[in-house]
Amino acid sequence: MRAVITVIGHDAVGILAKVSNRCAEFNANVIEVTQSVLQDMFAMIMLVDISKINKPFAELSDNMTELGQSMGLSIHTMHEDIFNCMHHI
């Protein structure tokens, strides 16, 4: 099982580190990361293996949202199945 985590907001030092550290706290393994900085805007998409997380997925999602709010970012965590259904034509 995998999840997609998106991060959008103003660029700052340590965004990738804080998000990946939070993944590690939940035992979610970061598989792939793509990020971009456009002028002062930061955008990142992470693909994360959630098959061995140590807490419920909803708790991971809520925790990531709270992390984003504390950093002035928008962080969304979505199960891969939901992501695929939303983007299937």
Biopython code that builds the backbone (N, CA, C, O; Angstrom):
import numpy as np
from Bio.PDB.StructureBuilder import StructureBuilder

atoms = [
    (1, "MET", "N", (0.841, -1.177, 0.000)),
    (1, "MET", "CA", (0.000, 0.000, 0.000)),
    (1, "MET", "C", (0.885, 1.238, 0.000)),
    (1, "MET", "O", (1.928, 1.296, 0.651)),
    (2, "ARG", "N", (0.423, 2.221, -0.757)),
    (2, "ARG", "CA", (1.193, 3.453, -0.851)),
    (2, "ARG", "C", (0.268, 4.654, -0.684)),
    (2, "ARG", "O", (-0.953, 4.555, -0.812)),
    (3, "ALA", "N", (0.895, 5.792, -0.394)),
    (3, "ALA", "CA", (0.162, 7.053, -0.277)),
    (3, "ALA", "C", (0.918, 8.123, -1.041)),
    (3, "ALA", "O", (2.125, 8.022, -1.264)),
    (4, "VAL", "N", (0.182, 9.147, -1.435)),
    (4, "VAL", "CA", (0.758, 10.303, -2.110)),
    (4, "VAL", "C", (0.632, 11.483, -1.155)),
    (4, "VAL", "O", (-0.456, 11.780, -0.662)),
    (5, "ILE", "N", (1.756, 12.152, -0.899)),
    (5, "ILE", "CA", (1.772, 13.332, -0.033)),
    (5, "ILE", "C", (2.169, 14.518, -0.897)),
    (5, "ILE", "O", (3.207, 14.487, -1.557)),
    (6, "THR", "N", (1.347, 15.567, -0.896)),
    (6, "THR", "CA", (1.673, 16.782, -1.634)),
    (6, "THR", "C", (1.901, 17.925, -0.652)),
    (6, "THR", "O", (1.208, 18.043, 0.359)),
    (7, "VAL", "N", (2.866, 18.749, -0.961)),
    (7, "VAL", "CA", (3.220, 19.890, -0.120)),
    (7, "VAL", "C", (3.327, 21.120, -1.015)),
    (7, "VAL", "O", (4.049, 21.110, -2.012)),
    (8, "ILE", "N", (2.602, 22.181, -0.653)),
    (8, "ILE", "CA", (2.621, 23.430, -1.419)),
    (8, "ILE", "C", (2.736, 24.590, -0.439)),
    (8, "ILE", "O", (2.087, 24.593, 0.608)),
    (9, "GLY", "N", (3.560, 25.572, -0.779)),
    (9, "GLY", "CA", (3.649, 26.773, 0.046)),
    (9, "GLY", "C", (4.900, 27.564, -0.248)),
    (9, "GLY", "O", (5.633, 27.268, -1.191)),
    (10, "HIS", "N", (5.136, 28.572, 0.567)),
    (10, "HIS", "CA", (6.339, 29.387, 0.402)),
    (10, "HIS", "C", (7.562, 28.576, 0.810)),
    (10, "HIS", "O", (7.539, 27.848, 1.802)),
    (11, "ASP", "N", (8.621, 28.712, 0.035)),
    (11, "ASP", "CA", (9.849, 27.961, 0.287)),
    (11, "ASP", "C", (10.483, 28.371, 1.613)),
    (11, "ASP", "O", (10.471, 29.543, 1.988)),
    (12, "ALA", "N", (11.033, 27.389, 2.310)),
    (12, "ALA", "CA", (11.740, 27.618, 3.567)),
    (12, "ALA", "C", (12.718, 26.461, 3.774)),
    (12, "ALA", "O", (12.564, 25.389, 3.189)),
    (13, "VAL", "N", (13.701, 26.692, 4.597)),
    (13, "VAL", "CA", (14.685, 25.662, 4.907)),
    (13, "VAL", "C", (14.019, 24.542, 5.714)),
    (13, "VAL", "O", (13.285, 24.814, 6.665)),
    (14, "GLY", "N", (14.272, 23.300, 5.341)),
    (14, "GLY", "CA", (13.869, 22.152, 6.149)),
    (14, "GLY", "C", (12.524, 21.534, 5.856)),
    (14, "GLY", "O", (12.095, 20.648, 6.595)),
    (15, "ILE", "N", (11.834, 21.962, 4.803)),
    (15, "ILE", "CA", (10.513, 21.388, 4.518)),
    (15, "ILE", "C", (10.623, 19.890, 4.253)),
    (15, "ILE", "O", (9.920, 19.095, 4.877)),
    (16, "LEU", "N", (11.497, 19.505, 3.335)),
    (16, "LEU", "CA", (11.664, 18.084, 3.015)),
    (16, "LEU", "C", (12.067, 17.301, 4.259)),
    (16, "LEU", "O", (11.552, 16.208, 4.495)),
    (17, "ALA", "N", (12.971, 17.843, 5.047)),
    (17, "ALA", "CA", (13.440, 17.157, 6.250)),
    (17, "ALA", "C", (12.308, 16.943, 7.246)),
    (17, "ALA", "O", (12.187, 15.857, 7.814)),
    (18, "LYS", "N", (11.482, 17.955, 7.466)),
    (18, "LYS", "CA", (10.400, 17.838, 8.455)),
    (18, "LYS", "C", (9.330, 16.853, 8.002)),
    (18, "LYS", "O", (8.828, 16.063, 8.802)),
    (19, "VAL", "N", (8.984, 16.899, 6.721)),
    (19, "VAL", "CA", (7.957, 15.981, 6.212)),
    (19, "VAL", "C", (8.474, 14.546, 6.214)),
    (19, "VAL", "O", (7.751, 13.635, 6.617)),
    (20, "SER", "N", (9.702, 14.330, 5.773)),
    (20, "SER", "CA", (10.241, 12.964, 5.760)),
    (20, "SER", "C", (10.474, 12.446, 7.173)),
    (20, "SER", "O", (10.325, 11.249, 7.419)),
    (21, "ASN", "N", (10.835, 13.320, 8.104)),
    (21, "ASN", "CA", (10.980, 12.909, 9.502)),
    (21, "ASN", "C", (9.636, 12.470, 10.081)),
    (21, "ASN", "O", (9.566, 11.498, 10.835)),
    (22, "ARG", "N", (8.577, 13.185, 9.728)),
    (22, "ARG", "CA", (7.247, 12.805, 10.210)),
    (22, "ARG", "C", (6.842, 11.461, 9.619)),
    (22, "ARG", "O", (6.210, 10.653, 10.299)),
    (23, "CYS", "N", (7.196, 11.214, 8.367)),
    (23, "CYS", "CA", (6.939, 9.896, 7.761)),
    (23, "CYS", "C", (7.652, 8.809, 8.565)),
    (23, "CYS", "O", (7.073, 7.762, 8.855)),
    (24, "ALA", "N", (8.897, 9.060, 8.918)),
    (24, "ALA", "CA", (9.680, 8.081, 9.677)),
    (24, "ALA", "C", (9.047, 7.795, 11.040)),
    (24, "ALA", "O", (9.073, 6.657, 11.509)),
    (25, "GLU", "N", (8.484, 8.814, 11.670)),
    (25, "GLU", "CA", (7.820, 8.612, 12.967)),
    (25, "GLU", "C", (6.660, 7.637, 12.854)),
    (25, "GLU", "O", (6.337, 6.938, 13.815)),
    (26, "PHE", "N", (6.035, 7.585, 11.691)),
    (26, "PHE", "CA", (4.910, 6.680, 11.456)),
    (26, "PHE", "C", (5.356, 5.388, 10.767)),
    (26, "PHE", "O", (4.521, 4.557, 10.410)),
    (27, "ASN", "N", (6.653, 5.217, 10.583)),
    (27, "ASN", "CA", (7.224, 4.059, 9.896)),
    (27, "ASN", "C", (6.749, 3.963, 8.445)),
    (27, "ASN", "O", (6.586, 2.870, 7.901)),
    (28, "ALA", "N", (6.531, 5.121, 7.834)),
    (28, "ALA", "CA", (6.157, 5.197, 6.423)),
    (28, "ALA", "C", (7.442, 5.446, 5.632)),
    (28, "ALA", "O", (8.158, 6.413, 5.893)),
    (29, "ASN", "N", (7.725, 4.587, 4.682)),
    (29, "ASN", "CA", (8.974, 4.661, 3.926)),
    (29, "ASN", "C", (8.806, 5.521, 2.671)),
    (29, "ASN", "O", (7.954, 5.240, 1.829)),
    (30, "VAL", "N", (9.616, 6.557, 2.556)),
    (30, "VAL", "CA", (9.576, 7.424, 1.376)),
    (30, "VAL", "C", (10.216, 6.678, 0.207)),
    (30, "VAL", "O", (11.387, 6.303, 0.262)),
    (31, "ILE", "N", (9.435, 6.468, -0.847)),
    (31, "ILE", "CA", (9.893, 5.730, -2.018)),
    (31, "ILE", "C", (10.459, 6.671, -3.072)),
    (31, "ILE", "O", (11.518, 6.422, -3.646)),
    (32, "GLU", "N", (9.731, 7.757, -3.313)),
    (32, "GLU", "CA", (10.135, 8.672, -4.374)),
    (32, "GLU", "C", (9.699, 10.089, -4.017)),
    (32, "GLU", "O", (8.649, 10.296, -3.409)),
    (33, "VAL", "N", (10.525, 11.062, -4.407)),
    (33, "VAL", "CA", (10.233, 12.473, -4.136)),
    (33, "VAL", "C", (10.535, 13.294, -5.385)),
    (33, "VAL", "O", (11.557, 13.099, -6.043)),
    (34, "THR", "N", (9.642, 14.200, -5.691)),
    (34, "THR", "CA", (9.928, 15.215, -6.696)),
    (34, "THR", "C", (9.556, 16.554, -6.079)),
    (34, "THR", "O", (8.507, 16.695, -5.451)),
    (35, "GLN", "N", (10.431, 17.532, -6.266)),
    (35, "GLN", "CA", (10.157, 18.850, -5.714)),
    (35, "GLN", "C", (10.652, 19.924, -6.657)),
    (35, "GLN", "O", (11.549, 19.710, -7.472)),
    (36, "SER", "N", (10.035, 21.089, -6.518)),
    (36, "SER", "CA", (10.391, 22.222, -7.354)),
    (36, "SER", "C", (10.240, 23.490, -6.545)),
    (36, "SER", "O", (9.380, 23.583, -5.669)),
    (37, "VAL", "N", (11.073, 24.456, -6.839)),
    (37, "VAL", "CA", (10.921, 25.785, -6.267)),
    (37, "VAL", "C", (10.759, 26.744, -7.442)),
    (37, "VAL", "O", (11.654, 26.879, -8.276)),
    (38, "LEU", "N", (9.608, 27.404, -7.495)),
    (38, "LEU", "CA", (9.308, 28.370, -8.542)),
    (38, "LEU", "C", (9.274, 29.738, -7.887)),
    (38, "LEU", "O", (8.326, 30.076, -7.179)),
    (39, "GLN", "N", (10.318, 30.525, -8.127)),
    (39, "GLN", "CA", (10.543, 31.781, -7.424)),
    (39, "GLN", "C", (10.567, 31.486, -5.929)),
    (39, "GLN", "O", (11.530, 30.883, -5.455)),
    (40, "ASP", "N", (9.552, 31.882, -5.168)),
    (40, "ASP", "CA", (9.575, 31.596, -3.732)),
    (40, "ASP", "C", (8.540, 30.533, -3.332)),
    (40, "ASP", "O", (8.282, 30.327, -2.146)),
    (41, "MET", "N", (7.949, 29.860, -4.334)),
    (41, "MET", "CA", (6.938, 28.840, -4.042)),
    (41, "MET", "C", (7.540, 27.440, -4.112)),
    (41, "MET", "O", (8.254, 27.108, -5.059)),
    (42, "PHE", "N", (7.245, 26.623, -3.102)),
    (42, "PHE", "CA", (7.750, 25.261, -2.988)),
    (42, "PHE", "C", (6.626, 24.298, -3.326)),
    (42, "PHE", "O", (5.499, 24.466, -2.862)),
    (43, "ALA", "N", (6.930, 23.287, -4.134)),
    (43, "ALA", "CA", (5.959, 22.239, -4.468)),
    (43, "ALA", "C", (6.671, 20.892, -4.400)),
    (43, "ALA", "O", (7.761, 20.729, -4.948)),
    (44, "MET", "N", (6.051, 19.932, -3.725)),
    (44, "MET", "CA", (6.660, 18.609, -3.591)),
    (44, "MET", "C", (5.577, 17.534, -3.642)),
    (44, "MET", "O", (4.475, 17.710, -3.123)),
    (45, "ILE", "N", (5.920, 16.429, -4.277)),
    (45, "ILE", "CA", (5.074, 15.236, -4.273)),
    (45, "ILE", "C", (5.942, 14.082, -3.789)),
    (45, "ILE", "O", (7.041, 13.860, -4.297)),
    (46, "MET", "N", (5.436, 13.351, -2.802)),
    (46, "MET", "CA", (6.146, 12.183, -2.273)),
    (46, "MET", "C", (5.269, 10.950, -2.476)),
    (46, "MET", "O", (4.053, 11.008, -2.294)),
    (47, "LEU", "N", (5.887, 9.849, -2.850)),
    (47, "LEU", "CA", (5.226, 8.555, -2.884)),
    (47, "LEU", "C", (5.784, 7.783, -1.689)),
    (47, "LEU", "O", (6.997, 7.620, -1.557)),
    (48, "VAL", "N", (4.890, 7.310, -0.826)),
    (48, "VAL", "CA", (5.287, 6.734, 0.453)),
    (48, "VAL", "C", (4.681, 5.345, 0.614)),
    (48, "VAL", "O", (3.491, 5.152, 0.365)),
    (49, "ASP", "N", (5.497, 4.378, 1.029)),
    (49, "ASP", "CA", (5.018, 3.027, 1.329)),
    (49, "ASP", "C", (4.414, 3.045, 2.732)),
    (49, "ASP", "O", (5.108, 3.326, 3.709)),
    (50, "ILE", "N", (3.118, 2.743, 2.826)),
    (50, "ILE", "CA", (2.428, 2.767, 4.118)),
    (50, "ILE", "C", (2.053, 1.363, 4.599)),
    (50, "ILE", "O", (1.245, 1.220, 5.517)),
    (51, "SER", "N", (2.627, 0.340, 3.992)),
    (51, "SER", "CA", (2.247, -1.030, 4.344)),
    (51, "SER", "C", (2.678, -1.419, 5.755)),
    (51, "SER", "O", (2.137, -2.369, 6.320)),
    (52, "LYS", "N", (3.640, -0.705, 6.333)),
    (52, "LYS", "CA", (4.127, -1.050, 7.672)),
    (52, "LYS", "C", (3.996, 0.096, 8.666)),
    (52, "LYS", "O", (4.744, 0.162, 9.642)),
    (53, "ILE", "N", (3.036, 1.011, 8.418)),
    (53, "ILE", "CA", (2.886, 2.123, 9.349)),
    (53, "ILE", "C", (2.435, 1.600, 10.711)),
    (53, "ILE", "O", (1.755, 0.579, 10.811)),
    (54, "ASN", "N", (2.832, 2.328, 11.756)),
    (54, "ASN", "CA", (2.596, 1.878, 13.130)),
    (54, "ASN", "C", (1.374, 2.517, 13.776)),
    (54, "ASN", "O", (1.110, 2.286, 14.956)),
    (55, "LYS", "N", (0.626, 3.314, 13.024)),
    (55, "LYS", "CA", (-0.605, 3.944, 13.498)),
    (55, "LYS", "C", (-1.585, 3.964, 12.336)),
    (55, "LYS", "O", (-1.182, 3.746, 11.193)),
    (56, "PRO", "N", (-2.868, 4.223, 12.599)),
    (56, "PRO", "CA", (-3.839, 4.256, 11.500)),
    (56, "PRO", "C", (-3.500, 5.318, 10.457)),
    (56, "PRO", "O", (-2.942, 6.369, 10.772)),
    (57, "PHE", "N", (-3.852, 5.017, 9.205)),
    (57, "PHE", "CA", (-3.579, 5.937, 8.107)),
    (57, "PHE", "C", (-4.217, 7.303, 8.348)),
    (57, "PHE", "O", (-3.605, 8.328, 8.049)),
    (58, "ALA", "N", (-5.423, 7.330, 8.877)),
    (58, "ALA", "CA", (-6.112, 8.606, 9.137)),
    (58, "ALA", "C", (-5.299, 9.469, 10.100)),
    (58, "ALA", "O", (-5.280, 10.693, 9.970)),
    (59, "GLU", "N", (-4.637, 8.845, 11.053)),
    (59, "GLU", "CA", (-3.812, 9.594, 11.993)),
    (59, "GLU", "C", (-2.598, 10.195, 11.283)),
    (59, "GLU", "O", (-2.220, 11.333, 11.557)),
    (60, "LEU", "N", (-1.993, 9.440, 10.379)),
    (60, "LEU", "CA", (-0.884, 9.963, 9.577)),
    (60, "LEU", "C", (-1.351, 11.163, 8.762)),
    (60, "LEU", "O", (-0.685, 12.198, 8.737)),
    (61, "SER", "N", (-2.479, 11.029, 8.105)),
    (61, "SER", "CA", (-3.014, 12.101, 7.274)),
    (61, "SER", "C", (-3.292, 13.355, 8.096)),
    (61, "SER", "O", (-2.898, 14.455, 7.707)),
    (62, "ASP", "N", (-3.968, 13.190, 9.229)),
    (62, "ASP", "CA", (-4.282, 14.332, 10.096)),
    (62, "ASP", "C", (-3.007, 14.979, 10.628)),
    (62, "ASP", "O", (-2.914, 16.204, 10.717)),
    (63, "ASN", "N", (-2.037, 14.156, 10.977)),
    (63, "ASN", "CA", (-0.778, 14.655, 11.517)),
    (63, "ASN", "C", (-0.031, 15.473, 10.471)),
    (63, "ASN", "O", (0.547, 16.511, 10.793)),
    (64, "MET", "N", (-0.036, 15.016, 9.228)),
    (64, "MET", "CA", (0.612, 15.754, 8.148)),
    (64, "MET", "C", (-0.089, 17.093, 7.905)),
    (64, "MET", "O", (0.566, 18.108, 7.668)),
    (65, "THR", "N", (-1.407, 17.090, 7.966)),
    (65, "THR", "CA", (-2.163, 18.335, 7.808)),
    (65, "THR", "C", (-1.785, 19.329, 8.895)),
    (65, "THR", "O", (-1.565, 20.508, 8.618)),
    (66, "GLU", "N", (-1.711, 18.851, 10.135)),
    (66, "GLU", "CA", (-1.325, 19.706, 11.259)),
    (66, "GLU", "C", (0.100, 20.232, 11.092)),
    (66, "GLU", "O", (0.373, 21.397, 11.382)),
    (67, "LEU", "N", (1.007, 19.371, 10.626)),
    (67, "LEU", "CA", (2.382, 19.805, 10.377)),
    (67, "LEU", "C", (2.381, 20.942, 9.358)),
    (67, "LEU", "O", (3.057, 21.953, 9.546)),
    (68, "GLY", "N", (1.626, 20.771, 8.290)),
    (68, "GLY", "CA", (1.540, 21.810, 7.267)),
    (68, "GLY", "C", (1.026, 23.118, 7.832)),
    (68, "GLY", "O", (1.571, 24.181, 7.533)),
    (69, "GLN", "N", (-0.011, 23.055, 8.639)),
    (69, "GLN", "CA", (-0.564, 24.270, 9.234)),
    (69, "GLN", "C", (0.464, 24.963, 10.118)),
    (69, "GLN", "O", (0.552, 26.191, 10.121)),
    (70, "SER", "N", (1.232, 24.196, 10.859)),
    (70, "SER", "CA", (2.232, 24.787, 11.749)),
    (70, "SER", "C", (3.376, 25.434, 10.975)),
    (70, "SER", "O", (4.069, 26.308, 11.494)),
    (71, "MET", "N", (3.571, 24.997, 9.724)),
    (71, "MET", "CA", (4.652, 25.532, 8.890)),
    (71, "MET", "C", (4.150, 26.533, 7.850)),
    (71, "MET", "O", (4.943, 27.062, 7.072)),
    (72, "GLY", "N", (2.852, 26.796, 7.827)),
    (72, "GLY", "CA", (2.284, 27.691, 6.832)),
    (72, "GLY", "C", (2.230, 27.081, 5.442)),
    (72, "GLY", "O", (2.313, 27.786, 4.437)),
    (73, "LEU", "N", (2.088, 25.748, 5.397)),
    (73, "LEU", "CA", (2.050, 25.009, 4.134)),
    (73, "LEU", "C", (0.736, 24.261, 4.005)),
    (73, "LEU", "O", (0.022, 24.062, 4.988)),
    (74, "SER", "N", (0.428, 23.854, 2.801)),
    (74, "SER", "CA", (-0.689, 22.955, 2.563)),
    (74, "SER", "C", (-0.113, 21.565, 2.326)),
    (74, "SER", "O", (0.579, 21.343, 1.332)),
    (75, "ILE", "N", (-0.393, 20.623, 3.234)),
    (75, "ILE", "CA", (0.067, 19.245, 3.075)),
    (75, "ILE", "C", (-1.163, 18.342, 3.014)),
    (75, "ILE", "O", (-1.991, 18.337, 3.925)),
    (76, "HIS", "N", (-1.269, 17.583, 1.932)),
    (76, "HIS", "CA", (-2.369, 16.631, 1.753)),
    (76, "HIS", "C", (-1.788, 15.230, 1.620)),
    (76, "HIS", "O", (-0.816, 15.012, 0.896)),
    (77, "THR", "N", (-2.394, 14.292, 2.324)),
    (77, "THR", "CA", (-1.971, 12.894, 2.281)),
    (77, "THR", "C", (-3.154, 12.066, 1.790)),
    (77, "THR", "O", (-4.232, 12.089, 2.384)),
    (78, "MET", "N", (-2.940, 11.339, 0.705)),
    (78, "MET", "CA", (-4.022, 10.595, 0.091)),
    (78, "MET", "C", (-3.572, 9.163, -0.205)),
    (78, "MET", "O", (-2.487, 8.944, -0.742)),
    (79, "HIS", "N", (-4.411, 8.200, 0.147)),
    (79, "HIS", "CA", (-4.124, 6.803, -0.177)),
    (79, "HIS", "C", (-4.027, 6.677, -1.693)),
    (79, "HIS", "O", (-4.803, 7.296, -2.421)),
    (80, "GLU", "N", (-3.086, 5.887, -2.164)),
    (80, "GLU", "CA", (-2.854, 5.742, -3.603)),
    (80, "GLU", "C", (-4.110, 5.302, -4.354)),
    (80, "GLU", "O", (-4.337, 5.753, -5.477)),
    (81, "ASP", "N", (-4.922, 4.442, -3.767)),
    (81, "ASP", "CA", (-6.135, 3.978, -4.433)),
    (81, "ASP", "C", (-7.091, 5.142, -4.715)),
    (81, "ASP", "O", (-7.667, 5.227, -5.800)),
    (82, "ILE", "N", (-7.257, 6.033, -3.738)),
    (82, "ILE", "CA", (-8.108, 7.209, -3.926)),
    (82, "ILE", "C", (-7.512, 8.121, -4.994)),
    (82, "ILE", "O", (-8.220, 8.609, -5.874)),
    (83, "PHE", "N", (-6.201, 8.344, -4.905)),
    (83, "PHE", "CA", (-5.512, 9.182, -5.888)),
    (83, "PHE", "C", (-5.733, 8.648, -7.295)),
    (83, "PHE", "O", (-6.066, 9.407, -8.205)),
    (84, "ASN", "N", (-5.549, 7.338, -7.476)),
    (84, "ASN", "CA", (-5.713, 6.732, -8.801)),
    (84, "ASN", "C", (-7.140, 6.862, -9.313)),
    (84, "ASN", "O", (-7.352, 7.130, -10.495)),
    (85, "CYS", "N", (-8.130, 6.671, -8.425)),
    (85, "CYS", "CA", (-9.536, 6.807, -8.835)),
    (85, "CYS", "C", (-9.855, 8.232, -9.247)),
    (85, "CYS", "O", (-10.594, 8.450, -10.207)),
    (86, "MET", "N", (-9.307, 9.198, -8.535)),
    (86, "MET", "CA", (-9.580, 10.593, -8.847)),
    (86, "MET", "C", (-8.958, 11.021, -10.170)),
    (86, "MET", "O", (-9.466, 11.930, -10.828)),
    (87, "HIS", "N", (-7.864, 10.377, -10.566)),
    (87, "HIS", "CA", (-7.141, 10.794, -11.760)),
    (87, "HIS", "C", (-7.286, 9.803, -12.918)),
    (87, "HIS", "O", (-6.520, 9.846, -13.880)),
    (88, "HIS", "N", (-8.254, 8.931, -12.817)),
    (88, "HIS", "CA", (-8.524, 7.958, -13.895)),
    (88, "HIS", "C", (-9.580, 8.524, -14.815)),
    (88, "HIS", "O", (-10.637, 8.971, -14.372)),
    (89, "ILE", "N", (-9.282, 8.499, -16.104)),
    (89, "ILE", "CA", (-10.247, 9.034, -17.086)),
    (89, "ILE", "C", (-11.014, 7.901, -17.706)),
    (89, "ILE", "O", (-11.874, 8.130, -18.557)),
]
sb = StructureBuilder()
sb.init_structure("model")
sb.init_model(0)
sb.init_chain("A")
sb.init_seg("    ")
for serial, (resi, resn, name, xyz) in enumerate(atoms, 1):
    if name == "N":
        sb.init_residue(resn, " ", resi, " ")
    sb.init_atom(name, np.array(xyz, "f"), 0.0, 1.0, " ", f" {name:<3s}", serial, name[0])
structure = sb.get_structure()
